[in-house]
Amino acid sequence: MSDGERRAAYLRQVLPLLYPRPCLVATSESSTVDASMPRYREFMVVPDARRARLLAPAGSTRQTVGAVRRYSEPQSLTAKLKRKAVVAAVRSGTAGLLLRDRARVHVPDGADHIERYLAGLLGRDLAPSIHIGPARANRKPVLQLLDESGGTVAFAKLGINELTRDLVRAESMALLTVADAGLRKVLAPRVLATGTWRGHRVLVTSTLPIEAPRVALSPGKLSGAMREVLAAWGIRREPLGTGNYWSGLRARLAPLTETDDGRVLATAARELVGAHHEVTLRYGAWHGDWTPWNMAVIADGLLLWDWERFGLGVPVGFDALHYDLQAAIVRDGMPPRAAVVRTLASASDLLSDFGVTEDAACLTALLYLTDLAARYLSDKQAEAGARLGALGSWLLPELVAAVAAAKE
């Protein structure tokens, strides 16, 4: 299936999940959806059902505009212009010509649905806007909750299977931990509420002031914020081969050896650590998914969200390596395999601001790639149709070759 086909399929799945029977859902690829159903919530599909990125509440111009303006952090001029065009169309009343696809939900009196649950949790009625992400094992419903003026009041995430329930629970714990850390350069969302609805784990978080004036991101500002996070819970030193990090990674790799890619990865990891068993590294915290689209830069610091991969006790510099690799692939359009080669070649420069020696930089980068590969395999990203899920086509060959070279 193409990405568009997967998005369209997810669109058909997510609304019945959020509005289960006796609610009824109607979707159409035209504006001629039967509007005779009483008591419905109407959504505008942006940009259309085959490329769905967002379900914006269509009953109020202010709410529709608020949903479109806040649903993502555009990473290119083209993306920013497209968002402005949608906002202009909504405000001018011509959105029906530009955005024709709709989804409507019939809600009988007394029906149990996500809006009713969240209203009880937060003590007020809010209109949801629903984000439609790309196919990934960790894809989950993310709701932007809007008031009558179109202002974003909160965000809600639902964990709907074993993996996403664990991730929502992990983010809840991470945000509570971060809230007590006294960070000054990084601002994270606050936990407003947690709960369980129809077996789905729910996390509701505060908004961040992304409407504040933006400033240019300097390398020093980014590395300074990353250093603050990694050191906030202390930094320890220990030999790689006998330390807690390798013990935890080895435990994560063990169940992956039932697959060919898992066996290749586990073998490479053992060889890497065996060759550097006595090397002492420094370990601290990391956000776990620090990317350009999970942050915004303002004068007072960095706004940073999506903390579900947060962790303690990883080699210093993991966030910098992750940012570099993901930005190269997703933002800059670099072929994934070439991006891995570039990140490995740049490791010393990327980690110099973190006090990582040149000798330790390559080892740290290889450990990061091993850790990332273990995440992809554990999550079963390939089976979910994720673009980068097939590790044998990009990450594993370069990792294995680099480990072999590092042993010489």
HUQUIQUI-V447453 format. One record per helix or strand. SS is the DSSP state (hx for helix, st for strand). FROM is the first residue (numbers start at 1). TO is the last residue. Records with the same first field share a line. If there is no record, write none. Layout:
SS: FROM-TO / FROM-TO
This chain:
hx: 3-18 / 49-51 / 61-70 / 77-92 / 95-98 / 114-122 / 162-179 / 219-231 / 244-258 / 260-275 / 292-294 / 318-331 / 336-345 / 347-354 / 358-379 / 391-393 / 395-407
st: 24-28 / 40-46 / 54-57 / 102-106 / 127-131 / 142-146 / 152-159 / 186-187 / 191-197 / 200-206 / 214-214 / 236-239 / 280-286 / 295-298 / 301-304 / 311-315
